[in-house]
Amino acid sequence: MSKTSIIGFLYATIKAAINKALLWLLSIGFSIGLSIFLSFPHRYRMSHNNGIAGRGRVRIVEEPTFPPHDFFEPGRSFDCRIRHASATFLDDAMNCIRSFSIKFSNHWWDSPFDIEMNTGTINLFWSAASFMKFGKLRKQQWGVEYHDYYRIYPQGILGAQLSLRRNPISFQNLRYQALTPYRFVGKDGINRYAKYRTMPLDKAPETGITPNMSDWDTCSQRILPTETRGRNYLKDEYKQRMTNGGAHYLMQIQVRIASDDDNPEIFNNQLPWDEEIFPWHDLAVVDITETLPWKESLKTSFSLNHMPKNLGIIPAKSIFDYNSLNYMRSHSEMARKARLLSYRIFGYPPEIPDDDNRNVSDWNGKS
């Protein structure tokens, strides 16, 4: 090997190590910041505070069409917990991103498999670096918050327009996706990537979508002037649904074979995979039969570290790597521990009141 080649190799190796170290430092620093300034003093999650949790069963389909996998054995079933939430505001009638999180366990923390999903087919940010810009440029006041970010990053406003849902009839009615891929190593030992999504079992049409949303309507998530629904209407509907047969969902999985020379853009959560080439496969049926008490719902938490190794996150190389989003999420458990500690010291926050100010993001009526 020539001297030039050796120098080039050393330079590339050092650069890669520095990039990984910066990603680690950013992720740990972000988790520490959340713990000190948000989770512990305010008893908040990072964003999805307005939610409701339920429990039931999840069952892997009997005749799967995706590659065989040790964890997703046909017909295998688990107790499960799910949590629906709206981000970032406490008012169900606002124009918000909605979420679906599931753990294959009826425990507030322990689980062999957790996955978190949001509404929308593309995301508002695509890497750890873009997420930090997203947070830095947030200027929230009475339901308007990301106008500066959208002005600088037009792909962010497109993600919002495809993700926000105003006045859906139910949390159960929506479509949710995990847009950043995960590992999938099946029984055949072949490395693949996987995405997940959830929809109503009966595949009823989705509600809450605003067609041709203007840039201002995207920035302003406020309730409509004519709004008559209460700030807890989605949570109330979900509780009522439990008395009328429960909520039933279909989980699906999309897989593609990995390659050493993969284009990094296949990990970009703003670029959906071609469904004709990489079709969606039915994965599991989720039956939720009861909601959890408020305190148990608050305590219930999810982690991307709760996955078998052959289904876990994809390693990231830098803060600009598309997979750095999941890397950063997987390093945020310090914030969860700080929030749970704050519950023990200060008590649980009260339930979201029906008669408080609208268009706010915290319990005391401040914007």
C-alpha positions as CSV (number, residue, x, y, z in Angstrom):
1,M,0.0,0.0,0.0
2,S,1.4,3.4,-1.0
3,K,2.0,6.2,1.4
4,T,-0.8,8.2,-0.1
5,S,-3.2,5.3,0.3
6,I,-2.3,4.9,3.9
7,I,-2.8,8.6,4.6
8,G,-6.2,8.4,2.9
9,F,-7.2,5.4,4.8
10,L,-6.2,7.0,8.2
11,Y,-8.0,10.2,7.3
12,A,-11.2,8.3,6.4
13,T,-11.0,6.2,9.6
14,I,-10.4,9.3,11.8
15,K,-13.2,11.2,10.1
16,A,-15.6,8.3,10.6
17,A,-14.7,8.0,14.2
18,I,-15.2,11.8,14.8
19,N,-18.6,11.7,13.0
20,K,-19.8,8.8,15.2
21,A,-18.5,10.5,18.3
22,L,-20.4,13.7,17.4
23,L,-23.6,11.7,16.9
24,W,-23.2,10.1,20.3
25,L,-22.4,13.4,22.0
26,L,-25.4,15.1,20.4
27,S,-27.7,12.2,21.3
28,I,-26.5,12.0,24.9
29,G,-26.6,15.8,25.2
30,F,-30.1,15.9,23.9
31,S,-31.3,13.3,26.4
32,I,-29.6,15.2,29.3
33,G,-31.2,18.5,28.1
34,L,-34.6,16.9,27.9
35,S,-34.1,15.4,31.4
36,I,-33.0,18.7,33.0
37,F,-35.3,21.2,31.3
38,L,-38.4,19.2,30.4
39,S,-38.9,15.7,31.8
40,F,-37.9,16.2,35.4
41,P,-39.2,19.8,36.2
42,H,-42.3,19.6,34.1
43,R,-43.1,15.8,34.2
44,Y,-43.5,15.9,30.4
45,R,-42.7,13.6,27.5
46,M,-40.8,15.2,24.7
47,S,-43.9,16.0,22.7
48,H,-46.7,13.4,22.9
49,N,-48.2,14.4,26.2
50,N,-51.8,14.4,25.2
51,G,-52.7,10.7,24.9
52,I,-54.7,7.7,26.0
53,A,-53.5,4.1,26.5
54,G,-55.2,0.8,26.2
55,R,-54.5,-2.9,26.4
56,G,-55.5,-6.1,24.6
57,R,-53.9,-8.7,22.4
58,V,-51.8,-8.7,19.3
59,R,-51.6,-11.8,17.0
60,I,-49.3,-12.5,14.2
61,V,-51.2,-13.5,11.0
62,E,-51.6,-17.2,10.4
63,E,-50.3,-17.2,6.8
64,P,-47.7,-14.4,6.5
65,T,-46.4,-13.5,3.0
66,F,-43.3,-11.7,4.3
67,P,-40.0,-13.7,4.8
68,P,-40.2,-16.1,7.8
69,H,-38.8,-14.6,11.0
70,D,-38.2,-16.2,14.4
71,F,-40.1,-13.5,16.3
72,F,-43.0,-13.0,14.0
73,E,-44.0,-16.7,14.0
74,P,-47.4,-17.4,12.4
75,G,-50.3,-17.3,14.9
76,R,-48.1,-16.2,17.8
77,S,-49.9,-13.9,20.1
78,F,-48.9,-11.5,22.9
79,D,-50.6,-9.3,25.5
80,C,-50.1,-5.7,24.3
81,R,-50.4,-2.1,25.3
82,I,-51.0,0.8,22.9
83,R,-51.0,4.5,23.3
84,H,-52.5,7.1,21.0
85,A,-51.5,10.7,21.3
86,S,-51.5,14.1,19.7
87,A,-48.4,16.2,19.2
88,T,-47.7,18.7,20.5
89,F,-50.8,20.3,21.9
90,L,-53.3,19.2,24.6
91,D,-56.4,20.0,22.5
92,D,-57.8,17.1,20.5
93,A,-59.6,19.5,18.1
94,M,-56.4,21.2,17.0
95,N,-54.6,20.3,13.7
96,C,-52.0,17.9,15.1
97,I,-49.9,14.9,14.1
98,R,-51.4,11.8,15.8
99,S,-49.5,8.8,17.0
100,F,-49.9,5.1,17.6
101,S,-47.3,3.3,19.8
102,I,-47.5,-0.4,20.7
103,K,-45.6,-2.7,23.0
104,F,-46.0,-6.5,22.7
105,S,-46.5,-6.7,26.5
106,N,-49.0,-5.7,29.1
107,H,-46.4,-3.9,31.2
108,W,-45.7,-0.2,31.5
109,W,-42.0,-0.7,30.4
110,D,-40.8,-4.3,29.8
111,S,-41.5,-5.7,26.3
112,P,-39.9,-7.9,23.6
113,F,-41.0,-5.5,20.9
114,D,-42.0,-1.8,20.8
115,I,-42.7,0.4,17.7
116,E,-43.8,4.0,17.5
117,M,-45.7,5.4,14.5
118,N,-47.2,8.8,13.4
119,T,-49.7,9.9,10.8
120,G,-48.3,10.9,7.5
121,T,-46.4,9.3,4.6
122,I,-43.3,11.5,4.9
123,N,-41.7,13.1,7.9
124,L,-41.1,16.8,8.9
125,F,-37.4,16.1,9.6
126,W,-35.0,13.4,8.3
127,S,-31.9,13.2,10.4
128,A,-30.6,14.1,13.9
129,A,-29.2,17.4,12.4
130,S,-32.5,18.4,10.8
131,F,-34.4,17.4,14.0
132,M,-32.2,19.8,16.0
133,K,-33.0,22.6,13.5
134,F,-36.6,21.7,13.9
135,G,-36.4,22.1,17.6
136,K,-34.3,25.2,17.5
137,L,-36.6,27.1,15.2
138,R,-39.8,26.3,17.1
139,K,-41.5,29.4,18.2
140,Q,-44.8,28.3,19.8
141,Q,-47.5,30.8,20.7
142,W,-51.1,29.9,20.9
143,G,-51.1,27.2,18.3
144,V,-48.6,28.6,15.8
145,E,-45.1,27.2,16.1
146,Y,-43.0,26.2,13.1
147,H,-43.3,29.0,10.5
148,D,-39.6,29.8,10.6
149,Y,-38.6,26.1,10.1
150,Y,-41.1,25.7,7.2
151,R,-39.8,28.9,5.5
152,I,-36.2,27.5,5.5
153,Y,-37.0,23.9,4.8
154,P,-39.9,23.5,2.3
155,Q,-39.7,19.7,2.5
156,G,-40.6,20.1,6.2
157,I,-43.9,21.9,5.4
158,L,-44.8,19.2,2.9
159,G,-44.2,16.6,5.6
160,A,-46.5,18.6,7.9
161,Q,-49.2,18.9,5.3
162,L,-49.2,15.1,4.8
163,S,-49.1,14.4,8.5
164,L,-51.4,16.8,10.3
165,R,-54.9,15.6,11.0
166,R,-57.8,18.0,12.0
167,N,-60.9,16.6,13.6
168,P,-60.6,12.9,12.8
169,I,-63.6,10.9,14.0
170,S,-61.3,8.6,16.1
171,F,-57.7,7.7,16.8
172,Q,-58.6,4.2,15.6
173,N,-59.6,5.5,12.1
174,L,-56.2,6.9,11.2
175,R,-53.2,5.4,9.4
176,Y,-49.8,5.4,11.2
177,Q,-46.3,4.7,9.9
178,A,-42.8,4.2,11.2
179,L,-41.0,5.9,8.3
180,T,-37.3,5.4,9.2
181,P,-36.4,1.7,8.4
182,Y,-35.3,-1.0,10.8
183,R,-33.3,-4.2,10.5
184,F,-35.0,-7.4,9.5
185,V,-32.9,-10.6,9.5
186,G,-35.2,-13.5,8.9
187,K,-34.7,-17.3,9.2
188,D,-32.9,-17.3,5.9
189,G,-30.2,-15.1,7.4
190,I,-30.6,-12.5,4.6
191,N,-30.2,-8.9,5.8
192,R,-33.2,-6.8,5.0
193,Y,-34.7,-3.5,5.9
194,A,-38.3,-3.1,7.2
195,K,-40.9,-0.4,7.6
196,Y,-44.1,-0.7,9.6
197,R,-47.6,0.8,9.4
198,T,-51.0,0.4,11.2
199,M,-54.5,1.0,9.9
200,P,-58.1,0.1,11.1
201,L,-58.8,-3.6,10.6
202,D,-61.8,-2.9,8.4
203,K,-59.7,-0.4,6.3
204,A,-62.3,2.3,6.7
205,P,-61.5,5.5,4.9
206,E,-59.2,7.8,6.9
207,T,-60.7,11.0,8.3
208,G,-59.0,14.3,9.4
209,I,-57.1,14.9,6.2
210,T,-57.2,18.5,5.0
211,P,-56.8,18.7,1.2
212,N,-54.8,21.5,-0.4
213,M,-53.7,22.9,3.0
214,S,-52.2,26.4,2.6
215,D,-48.8,27.3,4.1
216,W,-50.5,29.4,6.8
217,D,-53.0,26.7,7.7
218,T,-50.1,24.4,8.1
219,C,-48.3,26.8,10.4
220,S,-51.5,27.6,12.4
221,Q,-52.7,24.5,14.2
222,R,-55.3,26.4,16.2
223,I,-58.9,25.1,16.6
224,L,-61.3,26.5,14.0
225,P,-63.4,29.6,15.1
226,T,-66.5,27.4,14.7
227,E,-65.2,24.5,16.7
228,T,-67.8,22.9,19.0
229,R,-65.9,19.7,20.0
230,G,-64.2,19.6,23.4
231,R,-60.5,19.5,23.9
232,N,-60.7,15.8,24.9
233,Y,-63.1,14.6,22.3
234,L,-60.8,12.0,20.8
235,K,-59.9,10.5,24.1
236,D,-63.6,10.4,25.1
237,E,-64.5,8.7,21.8
238,Y,-61.9,6.1,22.4
239,K,-63.2,5.3,25.9
240,Q,-66.7,5.0,24.5
241,R,-65.4,2.7,21.7
242,M,-64.2,0.3,24.3
243,T,-67.8,-0.2,25.5
244,N,-68.9,-0.9,21.9
245,G,-66.6,-3.7,20.9
246,G,-63.2,-2.2,21.3
247,A,-60.7,-1.0,18.7
248,H,-59.2,-3.3,16.0
249,Y,-56.1,-2.7,13.9
250,L,-54.1,-4.3,11.1
251,M,-50.3,-4.0,11.4
252,Q,-48.4,-4.4,8.1
253,I,-44.7,-4.7,7.2
254,Q,-42.7,-3.6,4.1
255,V,-39.3,-5.3,3.5
256,R,-36.5,-5.0,1.0
257,I,-33.1,-6.8,0.7
258,A,-30.1,-4.9,1.9
259,S,-26.9,-4.5,-0.1
260,D,-23.4,-3.2,0.6
261,D,-23.8,-0.5,-2.0
262,D,-27.3,0.7,-1.1
263,N,-28.1,4.3,-2.0
264,P,-28.4,6.2,1.3
265,E,-31.7,7.7,0.0
266,I,-33.5,4.4,0.7
267,F,-33.3,5.3,4.4
268,N,-34.7,8.8,3.8
269,N,-38.1,9.0,5.6
270,Q,-39.2,11.6,3.0
271,L,-39.0,9.1,0.2
272,P,-41.5,6.2,0.4
273,W,-40.5,2.9,-1.1
274,D,-42.3,1.9,-4.3
275,E,-45.2,-0.3,-3.1
276,E,-45.3,-2.2,-6.4
277,I,-41.7,-3.3,-6.0
278,F,-41.8,-3.5,-2.2
279,P,-45.4,-4.4,-1.3
280,W,-47.0,-4.2,2.2
281,H,-47.6,-7.5,3.9
282,D,-50.1,-8.2,6.7
283,L,-48.1,-8.7,9.9
284,A,-50.5,-8.8,12.9
285,V,-54.0,-8.0,14.1
286,V,-54.3,-5.8,17.2
287,D,-57.4,-6.0,19.4
288,I,-57.7,-3.4,22.1
289,T,-60.5,-4.0,24.6
290,E,-60.0,-1.6,27.5
291,T,-58.4,1.7,28.2
292,L,-55.9,2.2,31.0
293,P,-56.3,4.5,34.0
294,W,-54.7,8.0,33.6
295,K,-51.7,7.3,35.8
296,E,-51.0,4.0,34.2
297,S,-51.3,5.7,30.8
298,L,-48.7,8.3,31.8
299,K,-46.3,5.7,33.1
300,T,-46.5,3.5,30.0
301,S,-43.4,4.2,27.9
302,F,-41.9,2.8,24.7
303,S,-38.3,2.2,23.6
304,L,-36.7,1.4,20.3
305,N,-34.3,-0.7,22.3
306,H,-37.1,-3.1,22.9
307,M,-36.6,-5.2,19.8
308,P,-34.8,-8.4,19.0
309,K,-31.4,-7.7,17.6
310,N,-32.4,-9.0,14.2
311,L,-35.2,-6.4,14.2
312,G,-33.4,-3.4,15.8
313,I,-32.4,0.0,14.6
314,I,-29.9,0.4,11.7
315,P,-26.5,1.8,12.7
316,A,-25.9,5.5,11.9
317,K,-22.6,7.1,10.9
318,S,-23.2,10.8,11.6
319,I,-25.7,13.4,12.6
320,F,-26.6,13.7,8.9
321,D,-27.2,10.0,8.4
322,Y,-30.9,9.3,7.9
323,N,-30.7,6.5,10.5
324,S,-29.4,9.0,13.1
325,L,-33.1,9.8,14.0
326,N,-33.7,6.3,15.4
327,Y,-30.2,6.3,16.9
328,M,-31.0,9.5,18.8
329,R,-34.4,8.2,19.9
330,S,-32.7,5.0,21.2
331,H,-30.4,7.1,23.4
332,S,-33.2,9.1,25.0
333,E,-34.1,6.8,27.9
334,M,-32.5,9.1,30.5
335,A,-35.3,11.5,29.8
336,R,-37.9,8.8,30.4
337,K,-36.2,7.9,33.7
338,A,-36.2,11.6,34.7
339,R,-39.9,11.9,34.0
340,L,-40.8,8.7,36.0
341,L,-38.6,10.0,38.9
342,S,-40.5,13.3,38.8
343,Y,-43.8,11.4,39.1
344,R,-42.5,9.7,42.3
345,I,-41.3,13.0,43.8
346,F,-43.9,15.5,42.6
347,G,-46.8,13.2,41.9
348,Y,-48.6,12.6,38.6
349,P,-49.9,15.6,36.5
350,P,-53.8,15.8,36.6
351,E,-55.9,14.8,33.7
352,I,-56.2,17.3,30.9
353,P,-59.3,19.4,31.9
354,D,-62.1,20.0,29.6
355,D,-62.6,23.7,30.4
356,D,-59.1,25.1,30.3
357,N,-57.7,27.4,27.6
358,R,-57.6,26.1,24.0
359,N,-54.6,26.0,21.7
360,V,-52.1,25.3,24.5
361,S,-49.3,22.8,25.0
362,D,-49.2,22.4,28.7
363,W,-51.6,21.8,31.7
364,N,-51.5,25.2,33.3
365,G,-52.9,27.1,30.3
366,K,-49.7,28.7,29.1
367,S,-48.8,28.6,25.5
